[in-house]
Amino acid sequence: MPRYHFNVYDGIEMLDKVGVELPDSKYARREAIRYAGSILEGGASKDNLGPEWRMEVTNASGLILFRLDFQVTDSPAVADDARSFLSKPTA
């Protein structure tokens, strides 16, 4: 079975040096989504996910097969809420 590596980049490189054997790239894609979800969930609970986050899935020779990209972008409404919160006088 082919070996796939799931490398994560969020300001810090977390390279998967071991990888996992899976039947094909379809299974690797499913595993990437599952794995990314668990990492994002864990990071979100700690509120330490950076504004940009990606996972690159490679084969055993390091060829990038596909990548998952995640980006958090505040809407203007959120920015307005933050500004009004900061400008409120404290008692």
C-alpha positions in Angstrom: 0.0 0.0 0.0 1.2 3.6 -0.7 2.3 5.7 2.2 0.9 9.3 2.6 2.3 12.1 4.8 0.1 14.9 6.3 2.2 18.0 6.8 0.7 20.9 8.6 1.8 24.6 8.4 0.5 27.2 10.7 3.4 29.5 11.2 5.2 26.3 12.4 6.0 23.3 10.2 4.7 20.1 11.6 6.1 17.5 9.2 4.7 14.0 9.2 7.9 12.0 9.0 6.2 8.6 9.5 3.1 8.8 7.4 0.4 6.2 7.1 -0.3 3.5 4.6 -3.7 3.8 2.8 -5.2 2.0 -0.2 -5.2 5.1 -2.5 -5.4 8.9 -2.7 -9.2 8.8 -2.2 -8.6 7.3 1.3 -5.8 9.8 1.9 -8.2 12.7 1.1 -10.7 11.4 3.6 -8.0 10.9 6.2 -6.7 14.5 5.6 -10.2 16.0 6.2 -10.7 13.9 9.3 -7.2 14.7 10.7 -7.5 18.4 9.8 -10.8 18.6 11.6 -9.4 17.1 14.8 -6.4 19.5 14.7 -8.6 22.5 14.0 -11.0 21.5 16.8 -8.1 21.1 19.3 -6.6 24.4 18.2 -9.9 26.3 18.3 -10.5 25.2 21.9 -7.1 26.7 22.8 -7.8 29.8 20.6 -4.3 29.5 19.1 -5.0 28.8 15.4 -3.3 31.3 13.2 -5.1 33.3 10.6 -3.9 30.9 7.9 -3.5 27.2 8.2 -2.8 24.5 5.6 -2.2 20.8 5.3 -0.2 19.3 2.4 -0.6 15.6 1.6 2.4 14.0 0.0 3.3 10.6 -1.3 6.4 8.7 0.0 8.7 10.6 -2.3 7.5 14.0 -1.1 5.3 14.9 -4.1 2.4 17.1 -3.0 -0.8 15.3 -4.1 -3.3 17.9 -2.7 -3.6 20.5 0.0 -6.3 21.7 2.4 -6.3 25.5 3.1 -8.1 27.2 5.9 -8.3 30.9 6.5 -10.1 32.9 9.2 -11.2 36.3 8.0 -13.2 38.6 10.3 -16.2 40.3 8.7 -16.6 44.1 9.0 -19.3 43.5 11.5 -16.9 41.7 13.8 -14.3 44.4 13.5 -17.1 47.0 14.3 -18.0 45.0 17.4 -14.4 45.0 18.6 -14.0 48.8 18.0 -17.3 49.6 19.9 -16.3 47.3 22.7 -12.9 49.0 23.0 -14.4 52.5 22.9 -17.0 51.9 25.7 -16.1 53.6 29.0 -15.4 51.3 31.9 -17.2 51.9 35.2 
